[in-house]
Amino acid sequence: MKYLIFALWGLMLAATSASAQNVYRIQPGDTLAIEVLEDTSLNRSLLVLPDGTVNFPFAGTVQAGGRTAAQVQQNIAAGIAPNFATSPTVFVSVNSVSIPRTGETAVGPDAINVYFIGEVNGDGLRPMAAGTTFLQAIAQSGGFSRFAATKRIQLRRTDPVTGTPSIITINYRALSDGAEFNRNIILQDGDVILVPERRLFE
């Protein structure tokens, strides 16, 4: 009888959790756990960026902010479908994380906010110490996914005074092979490091 009660309690909790997932609207700073039944190499946790998007292999940039897990699940499944012989089975669940939300600053008086997008294992917002260099930031990113195009990583920066955006393309593969890094780039608050998806035969 005791086991039956625990089993029923577990089913009730699961049903409650599923119901909450269906009504909860995803916010920047939340973490999405994404699983693809047909290809487990695509399974990953993604942080929803301040603009409400996530980047998923084959699906590209997917809007998550303001949507439910079920809606994001449908969008990702539709985005990756052309790469599968049959319709892929995608599961998306939401886990809230305690990181600064949009408009908030990183913890600590000397910290800066740096954003990682794309084919990194730890994408999203990462507070870092002022004076952190590009290579030091990469070392803290959690590494690249197997889809990463490491020959053309982008450092995207917006001038805080003029609002003018700039893009610096960096060949990390060459650096890892021993090439000299002519510019020891010091990161600034709000910098975005974008690691694009590798093209076919790249």
N, C-alpha and C positions, 0 to 999 in steps of 0.2 A: 504493500500500500504506500509506503514511504517513497519507493522509487517511482510509483505512478504519479504521486504529487509533484516530485521534482521534475519529472518529464513534462507534465502539464504546465508547470511554472516556466520551464525553458521554452516551450512552444509559445506561451503567452508573451514572454520577453522578445522572442524572435519576431512575432507578429507586430508587437508594438514598435520595435526597431524598424521593421520594413515600412510600417505606416508612416513613421517619422521621416524616413528617407524620401517617401513619396510626396510629402508636403513641404519639407524644408527647402528653402531657397538658398542656394550656394552663394557664399560671400567671398570676396578677396581675403586671402589668408587661410582659407580652409584647405584641407588636404583631401584629394580624391584618390582612393585606391581603385585601380583599374585592372581588370583581369580579362584576358581573351582566351576562351576555352581551347580554341584551335591552335593557338601559338603562344605558349607560356613565356617565350622570350620577350613578348610585348608587355607582360605584366609589370606594373610600376606604380609608385605613389607620386602624385604630382601636386605641387602647391599652386593654388589659384592666384595668379598675379594681380597686382593692383588694378589692372584694366579689366579684370574678370575673366581672363582667358587662360587656357592651358595649351600646351603643344604636345601632340601625340603623333608617333610615327605613322606615316602614310595618310593620316587624317589632317595633319597640319595644325593650324591654329583653330581651336574650338572654343566658342563662347560658353562659359560655365556660370559666370556671375548672374544671379537673378533667376537661374533655372533650377529645376529639380534634378536629382541624380538620374532619374528615369529619362529625362529629356536629354541630358548629356550622353547617357548610355546610347540612346537612339542615334544621336549625331555622330558619335565615334564609330558605331557599327556601320552606319551609312558611308562614312569617310573611308574606312578601311576595306569595305566590301569588294571593291574591284580587284583586290590582291588575293582573294580567296575564291576557291571553286564553288563553295556554297556560302550562304549568308553566315557571317561569323557570330558567335555567341559572346556578347560583351556584358560584363558586370561592372557597375560603378557604385561605390559606396562612399559616404562622406565621413571624414574624421576631422573634428575641429582642432586647431593647433594654436598654441599661445604665442603668436608672433605679432609684431606691430601691424595694425590695420592701415589702410590707405590714409595718408595725411599725417600719420604718426611718425616719429623719428626713432632711430635705433636707440637701444639702451646704452647709457654712458655718455658723458660730455664730449668725448673725443671719437665717438663712433660715427660711421657713415653707412648709408644703405646702398647695397650693391645687389642688383637683380640678375639672376641667371635664367636664361630661356633656352629651350630646345633640348638637344641631345646630351644632357648632363644628368647624372644620377641624383643630384640634389638641386633641382631647379627651384626657382622662387627667390624670395627675399632673404639675404644674408647680411646681418649687421657685421661690420668689420672695423678694425681699428684704423684711425686716420693714418695715412702714410702707407697703407697696403698697396703693393704693386700688382700689376696684372698677373704675373706668374704666381705670386703668393696667393692671389684670389683663386686662381685655377686649382692650386693645390688644396684649397679648402672647399672646392665645389662638390667633392664626392666622386670625381672621375667622370669620364665620358661613357655614353652608351655605345653599343656596337654599331649604331647608325650614324655616329658623329662624323662630320666632315671637318677634321681637325686642321686641314690646310687653309681654311678660310673662316676662321672664327672672327666675329665682329665685336668691336667695342663701340657701343653707341652712347653718345654723350650729347647733352643739351646745354648750351651756354646759359647759365643762370641769369645773366643780364639781358642778353639779346634774344634768348629763346631759340637761337640758331642750332639745329641739330648737326652732328658730324658723325662719321663712321670711319673707324680705323680697322682695316682687315689685317689679321695676324695669322701667319703660317705656323701653328703650334707644332705640327709634325716635323717641320724643318728644325725648329728649336730643340725638340726632343732628340733629333738625330745629331745634335751638336752644333747647329748653326749659331752664329753670334746674334744676340738681340741688341740691335743698335739703339733702341729706345726703351729705357726702363720706366715704363708708364706708371705713374702714381694715380691710383683711382680717386675719383671724386664722388661726393654724395649724389646718388641718383643714377650712377653709371649702370648701363645694361650690357651684360656679356651674353651675346647670342651665339649659340653653337648650332649651325644649320644641319639639316639631314643630308647624309651622303647621297650623291647621285649614283645612278647605275654605272658600274665599272670605275667609280672614282676611288 
